Amino acid sequence: MGAGVLRVAPLPGETTWSLLCRIATRYAMAPGDLLPGWQWANARPQGPGGATRPDAEVLLNRAGQRALVRLSRTGEDSFAGALPSWPDGPGAFAETADDDRLLARWQVASTALGPVAFGCRLCTARRTGQASPVMRYLPRWARVCGRHQRWLLDAADGHELEHLDLADCPQVWAAQRRWAGVARRAAQAGADPERVFAMARAVVCQWWEQALSWDQETVWPTRLHHVAGGDAGPRFWWWRAVARDAVTFPEVVAVARALTDPAVQEQVWDDHGGRGPVRAFRPDGAFGCELAARLGRPWMTELPADYSGALGAWMGAVVRGRFRAEHGITPTGWPDDPWFLKKEHRPAPVAVQLRNLDEHAERAARQASAAQVRAGRAGDAAFTRVAYVDRRGRRAVAYYRRPAPADAARGQG
């Protein structure tokens, strides 16, 4: 593969496949036109319709990497600093890493190196002069483009929407700025900020599902309609799935800050009885009141107690850890780890929710059609009933729609 003519530099956090697509666009080519330049070890990951998944990633051996550097006309140092998957390329080919052949391998980026989101097109145009789509590795606590007030959506969610407008939701951008301090305090306390965020997100997402029955909840519905363009309208359930992480993000940061606060953890210990008799947790206990106050929802202390999810698991781990520390008992492992998130407590991915919505719509359409058929059978007006025996000797009944009078007249003529 020869050297390129136009310079296309990689963007920070970009996937290699995204860079290849931008190079192809720069030369007015389809991305698939560049693929024959490498020898591929496996098939490309495909999405609905057979198209390459937006969160696809490409790993290259050293010869393949040098070819891409020449094609983009940029220095190799910029690749190593910008493309997170770049250092993993040679290792994916083991003994053939130093082969002179241009070798490449596909993988799904979101399952290998973390979530992949659409980049902000306005920022891309400002930096490159092209408003091309860009796929970037972005953790869920860094999804807000502060310059253009956009929430950047996951690339693998199964829809074509790239961002949500946060012009009327300044609290989301403010929450992202606060997260840096929460992560710093979590690290100082010996907790992994990524696991802290995952736990807080699981807690809030469980509330998100329960909030449909909370009459006092007004913040989330208002925020949801804002990011949906003013009114979610008939696509309410679709917007509720797609915009969940953006709408609940300020509460996730608030919960993460609370759960890493030693004073709050002390409240959990005291609510459970401390060094005295064991007591059941109550929503209106010291911990429940503190959490409700931090969320700006004092009425949450009046809700029925539900500790079956991630919050209950966290509280139990805090109490067990404190009890073992008081009695000099060695922790047993994940049951005493407050940041261990069980699989059943993890929020449902957006792609799964959208797929469930599609299946529900198809099922409702089939039921409506069946109801129409049953109504025709009952009235015996639009359908003809024919009894028959199939080739296996089984008796059955078939219903045929009768032609309309006008159609019947034309058939007789």
VENCOR-V646484 format. One record per residue. N is the residue number from 0. RES is the residue in one small letter. OMEGA is omega in radians with two decimals (* if undefined). Layout:
n=N res=RES omega=OMEGA
n=N res=RES omega=OMEGA
//
This chain:
n=0 res=m omega=-3.10
n=1 res=g omega=-3.14
n=2 res=a omega=3.12
n=3 res=g omega=3.12
n=4 res=v omega=-3.11
n=5 res=l omega=-3.13
n=6 res=r omega=3.09
n=7 res=v omega=-3.07
n=8 res=a omega=3.08
n=9 res=p omega=3.11
n=10 res=l omega=-3.11
n=11 res=p omega=3.09
n=12 res=g omega=-3.07
n=13 res=e omega=3.01
n=14 res=t omega=3.13
n=15 res=t omega=3.10
n=16 res=w omega=3.09
n=17 res=s omega=3.11
n=18 res=l omega=3.10
n=19 res=l omega=3.12
n=20 res=c omega=3.14
n=21 res=r omega=3.09
n=22 res=i omega=3.12
n=23 res=a omega=3.12
n=24 res=t omega=-3.14
n=25 res=r omega=3.13
n=26 res=y omega=-3.14
n=27 res=a omega=3.14
n=28 res=m omega=2.98
n=29 res=a omega=-3.14
n=30 res=p omega=3.14
n=31 res=g omega=3.14
n=32 res=d omega=-3.14
n=33 res=l omega=-3.00
n=34 res=l omega=-3.14
n=35 res=p omega=3.10
n=36 res=g omega=3.11
n=37 res=w omega=3.03
n=38 res=q omega=-3.00
n=39 res=w omega=-3.09
n=40 res=a omega=-3.11
n=41 res=n omega=-3.12
n=42 res=a omega=-3.13
n=43 res=r omega=3.08
n=44 res=p omega=-3.05
n=45 res=q omega=3.04
n=46 res=g omega=3.11
n=47 res=p omega=3.13
n=48 res=g omega=3.12
n=49 res=g omega=3.12
n=50 res=a omega=3.10
n=51 res=t omega=-3.14
n=52 res=r omega=3.12
n=53 res=p omega=-3.13
n=54 res=d omega=3.06
n=55 res=a omega=3.13
n=56 res=e omega=-3.11
n=57 res=v omega=3.04
n=58 res=l omega=-3.07
n=59 res=l omega=2.98
n=60 res=n omega=-3.02
n=61 res=r omega=3.11
n=62 res=a omega=3.11
n=63 res=g omega=3.09
n=64 res=q omega=3.12
n=65 res=r omega=3.11
n=66 res=a omega=3.13
n=67 res=l omega=3.10
n=68 res=v omega=3.11
n=69 res=r omega=-3.11
n=70 res=l omega=-3.10
n=71 res=s omega=3.13
n=72 res=r omega=3.06
n=73 res=t omega=-3.14
n=74 res=g omega=-3.11
n=75 res=e omega=3.12
n=76 res=d omega=-3.14
n=77 res=s omega=3.12
n=78 res=f omega=-3.11
n=79 res=a omega=-3.13
n=80 res=g omega=-3.04
n=81 res=a omega=-3.04
n=82 res=l omega=-3.10
n=83 res=p omega=-3.10
n=84 res=s omega=-3.05
n=85 res=w omega=-3.13
n=86 res=p omega=-3.09
n=87 res=d omega=-3.05
n=88 res=g omega=-3.10
n=89 res=p omega=-3.13
n=90 res=g omega=-3.12
n=91 res=a omega=-3.09
n=92 res=f omega=3.05
n=93 res=a omega=-3.02
n=94 res=e omega=-3.14
n=95 res=t omega=-3.09
n=96 res=a omega=-3.11
n=97 res=d omega=3.12
n=98 res=d omega=3.11
n=99 res=d omega=3.10
n=100 res=r omega=3.11
n=101 res=l omega=-3.05
n=102 res=l omega=-3.13
n=103 res=a omega=3.14
n=104 res=r omega=3.08
n=105 res=w omega=2.93
n=106 res=q omega=3.08
n=107 res=v omega=-3.00
n=108 res=a omega=-3.03
n=109 res=s omega=3.09
n=110 res=t omega=-3.08
n=111 res=a omega=-3.02
n=112 res=l omega=3.11
n=113 res=g omega=-3.07
n=114 res=p omega=3.08
n=115 res=v omega=-3.12
n=116 res=a omega=3.00
n=117 res=f omega=3.03
n=118 res=g omega=3.11
n=119 res=c omega=-3.10
n=120 res=r omega=-3.14
n=121 res=l omega=3.08
n=122 res=c omega=3.11
n=123 res=t omega=3.13
n=124 res=a omega=-3.14
n=125 res=r omega=-3.05
n=126 res=r omega=-3.03
n=127 res=t omega=-3.06
n=128 res=g omega=3.12
n=129 res=q omega=3.10
n=130 res=a omega=-3.10
n=131 res=s omega=3.03
n=132 res=p omega=-3.13
n=133 res=v omega=3.06
n=134 res=m omega=-3.07
n=135 res=r omega=2.98
n=136 res=y omega=-3.13
n=137 res=l omega=3.04
n=138 res=p omega=-3.04
n=139 res=r omega=3.10
n=140 res=w omega=3.14
n=141 res=a omega=-3.05
n=142 res=r omega=-3.09
n=143 res=v omega=2.94
n=144 res=c omega=-3.08
n=145 res=g omega=-3.12
n=146 res=r omega=-3.04
n=147 res=h omega=3.07
n=148 res=q omega=3.12
n=149 res=r omega=2.98
n=150 res=w omega=-3.06
n=151 res=l omega=-3.01
n=152 res=l omega=3.08
n=153 res=d omega=3.14
n=154 res=a omega=-3.05
n=155 res=a omega=-3.08
n=156 res=d omega=3.10
n=157 res=g omega=3.05
n=158 res=h omega=-3.04
n=159 res=e omega=3.14
n=160 res=l omega=-3.06
n=161 res=e omega=-3.08
n=162 res=h omega=3.02
n=163 res=l omega=-3.13
n=164 res=d omega=-3.11
n=165 res=l omega=-3.09
n=166 res=a omega=-3.12
n=167 res=d omega=-3.13
n=168 res=c omega=-3.10
n=169 res=p omega=-3.13
n=170 res=q omega=3.12
n=171 res=v omega=3.09
n=172 res=w omega=3.10
n=173 res=a omega=3.13
n=174 res=a omega=3.11
n=175 res=q omega=3.10
n=176 res=r omega=3.14
n=177 res=r omega=-3.05
n=178 res=w omega=-3.12
n=179 res=a omega=3.11
n=180 res=g omega=3.11
n=181 res=v omega=3.14
n=182 res=a omega=-3.14
n=183 res=r omega=3.14
n=184 res=r omega=3.11
n=185 res=a omega=3.13
n=186 res=a omega=3.11
n=187 res=q omega=3.13
n=188 res=a omega=3.11
n=189 res=g omega=3.13
n=190 res=a omega=3.09
n=191 res=d omega=-3.10
n=192 res=p omega=3.14
n=193 res=e omega=3.12
n=194 res=r omega=3.07
n=195 res=v omega=3.14
n=196 res=f omega=-3.14
n=197 res=a omega=3.12
n=198 res=m omega=-3.14
n=199 res=a omega=3.12
n=200 res=r omega=3.12
n=201 res=a omega=3.11
n=202 res=v omega=-3.07
n=203 res=v omega=3.13
n=204 res=c omega=3.04
n=205 res=q omega=3.05
n=206 res=w omega=3.14
n=207 res=w omega=3.11
n=208 res=e omega=-3.13
n=209 res=q omega=-3.00
n=210 res=a omega=3.10
n=211 res=l omega=3.13
n=212 res=s omega=3.13
n=213 res=w omega=-3.12
n=214 res=d omega=-3.08
n=215 res=q omega=-3.09
n=216 res=e omega=3.14
n=217 res=t omega=-3.07
n=218 res=v omega=-3.09
n=219 res=w omega=3.10
n=220 res=p omega=3.13
n=221 res=t omega=-3.14
n=222 res=r omega=3.13
n=223 res=l omega=3.14
n=224 res=h omega=3.10
n=225 res=h omega=-3.08
n=226 res=v omega=3.10
n=227 res=a omega=3.11
n=228 res=g omega=3.12
n=229 res=g omega=-3.13
n=230 res=d omega=3.12
n=231 res=a omega=3.02
n=232 res=g omega=-3.10
n=233 res=p omega=3.12
n=234 res=r omega=-3.07
n=235 res=f omega=-3.06
n=236 res=w omega=3.09
n=237 res=w omega=3.12
n=238 res=w omega=-3.11
n=239 res=r omega=3.09
n=240 res=a omega=-3.05
n=241 res=v omega=-3.01
n=242 res=a omega=-3.05
n=243 res=r omega=-3.06
n=244 res=d omega=3.13
n=245 res=a omega=-3.08
n=246 res=v omega=-3.06
n=247 res=t omega=-3.03
n=248 res=f omega=3.11
n=249 res=p omega=3.12
n=250 res=e omega=3.09
n=251 res=v omega=3.13
n=252 res=v omega=3.13
n=253 res=a omega=3.13
n=254 res=v omega=3.11
n=255 res=a omega=3.12
n=256 res=r omega=-3.14
n=257 res=a omega=-3.07
n=258 res=l omega=3.13
n=259 res=t omega=-3.13
n=260 res=d omega=3.13
n=261 res=p omega=3.13
n=262 res=a omega=3.11
n=263 res=v omega=3.10
n=264 res=q omega=3.08
n=265 res=e omega=3.08
n=266 res=q omega=3.09
n=267 res=v omega=3.12
n=268 res=w omega=-3.14
n=269 res=d omega=3.14
n=270 res=d omega=-3.12
n=271 res=h omega=3.09
n=272 res=g omega=3.14
n=273 res=g omega=3.12
n=274 res=r omega=3.13
n=275 res=g omega=3.13
n=276 res=p omega=-3.13
n=277 res=v omega=3.11
n=278 res=r omega=3.07
n=279 res=a omega=3.09
n=280 res=f omega=3.13
n=281 res=r omega=3.11
n=282 res=p omega=-3.12
n=283 res=d omega=3.04
n=284 res=g omega=-3.10
n=285 res=a omega=3.14
n=286 res=f omega=3.13
n=287 res=g omega=3.13
n=288 res=c omega=3.14
n=289 res=e omega=-3.14
n=290 res=l omega=3.13
n=291 res=a omega=3.13
n=292 res=a omega=-3.14
n=293 res=r omega=3.13
n=294 res=l omega=-3.10
n=295 res=g omega=-3.13
n=296 res=r omega=-3.10
n=297 res=p omega=-3.13
n=298 res=w omega=3.14
n=299 res=m omega=3.10
n=300 res=t omega=3.14
n=301 res=e omega=-3.13
n=302 res=l omega=3.08
n=303 res=p omega=-3.14
n=304 res=a omega=3.09
n=305 res=d omega=-3.13
n=306 res=y omega=-3.12
n=307 res=s omega=-3.06
n=308 res=g omega=-3.05
n=309 res=a omega=-3.12
n=310 res=l omega=3.10
n=311 res=g omega=3.11
n=312 res=a omega=3.13
n=313 res=w omega=-3.14
n=314 res=m omega=3.12
n=315 res=g omega=3.13
n=316 res=a omega=3.11
n=317 res=v omega=-3.13
n=318 res=v omega=3.14
n=319 res=r omega=3.12
n=320 res=g omega=3.13
n=321 res=r omega=3.13
n=322 res=f omega=-3.13
n=323 res=r omega=3.11
n=324 res=a omega=3.14
n=325 res=e omega=-3.06
n=326 res=h omega=3.08
n=327 res=g omega=-3.12
n=328 res=i omega=3.14
n=329 res=t omega=3.10
n=330 res=p omega=-3.05
n=331 res=t omega=-3.12
n=332 res=g omega=-3.03
n=333 res=w omega=3.11
n=334 res=p omega=3.13
n=335 res=d omega=3.13
n=336 res=d omega=-3.08
n=337 res=p omega=-3.08
n=338 res=w omega=3.07
n=339 res=f omega=-3.09
n=340 res=l omega=3.13
n=341 res=k omega=-3.10
n=342 res=k omega=-3.09
n=343 res=e omega=3.12
n=344 res=h omega=-3.11
n=345 res=r omega=-3.13
n=346 res=p omega=3.10
n=347 res=a omega=3.10
n=348 res=p omega=-3.14
n=349 res=v omega=-3.13
n=350 res=a omega=3.12
n=351 res=v omega=3.13
n=352 res=q omega=3.14
n=353 res=l omega=3.10
n=354 res=r omega=3.10
n=355 res=n omega=3.09
n=356 res=l omega=3.11
n=357 res=d omega=3.14
n=358 res=e omega=3.11
n=359 res=h omega=3.13
n=360 res=a omega=3.11
n=361 res=e omega=3.12
n=362 res=r omega=3.10
n=363 res=a omega=3.11
n=364 res=a omega=3.12
n=365 res=r omega=3.12
n=366 res=q omega=3.10
n=367 res=a omega=3.12
n=368 res=s omega=3.12
n=369 res=a omega=3.11
n=370 res=a omega=3.10
n=371 res=q omega=3.10
n=372 res=v omega=3.13
n=373 res=r omega=3.11
n=374 res=a omega=3.10
n=375 res=g omega=3.11
n=376 res=r omega=-3.10
n=377 res=a omega=-3.12
n=378 res=g omega=-3.13
n=379 res=d omega=-3.09
n=380 res=a omega=-3.04
n=381 res=a omega=-3.05
n=382 res=f omega=3.06
n=383 res=t omega=-3.10
n=384 res=r omega=-3.12
n=385 res=v omega=3.08
n=386 res=a omega=-3.12
n=387 res=y omega=3.08
n=388 res=v omega=-3.10
n=389 res=d omega=-3.04
n=390 res=r omega=3.09
n=391 res=r omega=3.10
n=392 res=g omega=-3.12
n=393 res=r omega=3.11
n=394 res=r omega=-3.12
n=395 res=a omega=3.13
n=396 res=v omega=3.08
n=397 res=a omega=3.12
n=398 res=y omega=3.12
n=399 res=y omega=3.12
n=400 res=r omega=3.12
n=401 res=r omega=3.09
n=402 res=p omega=3.09
n=403 res=a omega=-3.12
n=404 res=p omega=-3.12
n=405 res=a omega=3.11
n=406 res=d omega=3.13
n=407 res=a omega=3.13
n=408 res=a omega=3.13
n=409 res=r omega=3.14
n=410 res=g omega=3.13
n=411 res=q omega=3.13
n=412 res=g omega=*
//
